[in-house]
Amino acid sequence: MSESEDRILAARVLGGDKNAFGALAAKHRDAIYSFALRMLGDREQAYDAAQETFIRAYTRLDTFDQSRRFRPWLFAIAANICSDLLRRRRDRDITLGADSAIHALATDDMAPPEAAAKRDLQRTVAAALQHLAQAERTVVILKHIHGFTYEEISEMTGMPVGTAKSHAHRARRKLAELLQHVERDDAR
């Protein structure tokens, strides 16, 4: 489904076709959940955040500017929800559990050693992501996992393009350092 189809579906929803929103949600559900999982590090909270994203999108669809792309607008809602949840979590001093952040991507057709190695790598990267500052984590996930441009990230988060680039650069450097430590520990 293309971006123009997203706009057509959004227009249909605004015209009273409530079923059209189901098609929009189905198209973006996995990406929104994946984003929330990487941001929050908890499967249940990610599921709740994804659900809240679609509820807010539905109730605020009239604020969607049809001259813009739907996907960045939807991710902006998800980013705000995740930020709110992280802020509340930080206020309550809850620690993140990296193990619950793993979204297993190993497939049934992989040999068990390959699947185990892939899960280990995913677990390591998920744990490293949790060590980044929230803004850095947001930018690196949007840029390198979901493929948004810095301009789209700027639009979604409200941060200037240069700031988004700086966060991405800092995040990549921190991730490289964190992953080098893991590699050294594994070599021992």
C-alpha positions in Angstrom: 0.0 0.0 0.0 1.5 3.3 -1.1 1.5 6.6 0.7 -1.2 7.9 -1.6 -3.4 5.0 -0.6 -2.8 5.9 3.0 -4.1 9.4 2.3 -7.1 7.9 0.4 -7.9 5.6 3.4 -7.5 8.6 5.8 -9.9 10.6 3.7 -12.4 7.7 3.7 -12.2 7.5 7.5 -12.9 11.2 7.8 -15.8 10.7 5.4 -17.4 8.2 7.8 -15.9 4.9 6.6 -14.7 3.5 10.0 -13.6 0.2 8.4 -10.9 2.1 6.3 -9.0 2.8 9.5 -8.6 -1.0 10.0 -6.6 -1.1 6.7 -4.4 1.7 7.8 -3.8 0.1 11.2 -3.1 -3.3 9.7 -0.5 -1.8 7.4 1.5 0.0 10.1 0.8 -2.2 13.1 4.0 -4.2 13.1 6.2 -1.2 12.5 4.6 0.8 15.3 4.9 -2.2 17.7 8.5 -2.7 16.7 9.3 0.9 17.3 7.6 1.0 20.7 9.3 -2.3 21.8 12.7 -0.9 21.0 11.9 2.4 22.7 10.3 0.9 25.8 12.1 -2.4 26.2 9.0 -4.1 27.4 6.6 -6.2 25.3 3.4 -5.4 27.3 4.1 -1.7 27.4 5.0 -1.7 23.7 1.7 -3.4 22.9 -0.2 -0.9 25.0 1.7 2.0 23.4 0.9 0.7 19.9 -2.8 0.4 20.8 -2.8 3.9 22.2 -1.0 5.2 19.0 -3.9 3.9 16.9 -6.5 5.1 19.2 -5.0 8.6 19.2 -4.5 8.5 15.4 -8.1 7.6 14.9 -9.5 10.3 17.3 -7.1 12.9 15.9 -7.2 12.0 12.2 -8.9 15.3 11.5 -5.5 17.0 12.4 -3.7 15.0 9.8 -2.4 17.3 7.0 -3.3 15.3 3.8 -0.5 17.1 1.9 2.0 15.2 4.1 2.9 11.6 4.5 0.8 9.5 6.9 3.6 7.2 8.2 5.7 10.0 9.8 2.6 11.5 11.4 1.7 8.1 12.9 5.3 7.6 14.1 5.2 11.0 15.7 2.2 10.0 17.7 4.0 6.7 18.8 7.2 8.6 19.7 5.2 11.0 21.9 3.4 8.1 23.6 6.7 6.3 24.2 8.3 9.5 25.5 5.4 10.0 28.0 5.7 6.4 29.2 9.5 6.7 29.6 9.1 9.9 31.5 6.6 8.4 33.9 8.9 5.3 34.3 11.8 7.5 35.0 9.8 9.5 37.5 8.9 6.3 39.3 12.5 5.1 39.1 11.7 1.9 37.2 14.6 0.2 35.6 14.5 -1.2 32.0 14.8 -4.9 31.4 16.7 -5.5 28.2 15.6 -9.2 28.1 12.0 -8.2 27.6 13.0 -5.9 24.7 13.9 -8.8 22.4 11.7 -9.2 19.4 12.8 -12.6 18.1 13.3 -12.4 14.4 14.8 -15.9 14.0 12.8 -17.9 11.5 11.8 -21.6 11.7 14.0 -22.3 8.6 17.2 -21.2 10.4 19.4 -23.9 11.9 19.3 -23.9 15.7 22.9 -22.5 16.1 22.2 -19.7 13.6 18.9 -18.9 15.3 20.5 -18.8 18.7 23.3 -16.6 17.4 20.8 -14.2 15.9 18.8 -14.0 19.2 22.0 -13.4 21.1 22.9 -10.5 18.8 19.3 -9.1 19.1 19.5 -9.3 22.8 22.9 -7.6 22.9 21.7 -4.7 20.6 18.5 -4.3 22.5 20.4 -4.0 25.8 22.8 -1.5 24.2 19.9 0.6 22.9 18.6 0.9 26.5 21.8 2.5 27.5 21.3 5.5 25.1 19.6 8.7 26.1 16.0 8.8 25.1 16.5 11.3 22.3 19.4 9.3 20.9 17.5 6.1 21.0 14.5 7.7 19.3 16.6 9.1 16.5 18.7 5.9 15.9 15.6 3.7 15.8 13.7 6.0 13.5 16.7 6.5 11.2 18.4 3.1 11.1 15.6 0.7 11.8 12.6 2.4 10.3 14.4 4.3 7.5 13.1 7.8 8.1 15.0 10.8 6.8 16.4 13.4 9.2 13.9 15.8 7.9 11.0 13.4 8.7 12.6 12.8 12.1 12.8 16.5 12.7 9.1 16.9 11.8 8.1 13.9 14.0 10.1 14.9 17.1 10.2 18.7 16.8 14.0 18.7 17.0 16.0 20.6 14.4 17.6 18.5 11.6 21.1 19.2 12.9 20.1 18.1 16.4 18.7 14.8 15.0 21.9 14.2 13.1 24.0 15.0 16.3 21.9 12.5 18.3 22.3 9.9 15.6 26.1 10.4 15.5 26.4 10.2 19.3 24.2 7.2 19.5 26.2 5.3 16.8 29.4 6.1 18.7 28.0 5.0 22.0 26.6 1.8 20.5 29.9 1.0 18.9 31.6 1.4 22.2 29.1 -0.7 24.0 29.2 -3.4 21.4 33.0 -3.4 21.4 33.0 -4.1 25.2 30.6 -7.0 24.6 32.9 -8.3 21.8 36.0 -8.1 24.1 34.1 -9.8 26.9 33.1 -12.6 24.5 36.7 -13.1 23.4 37.9 -13.8 27.0 
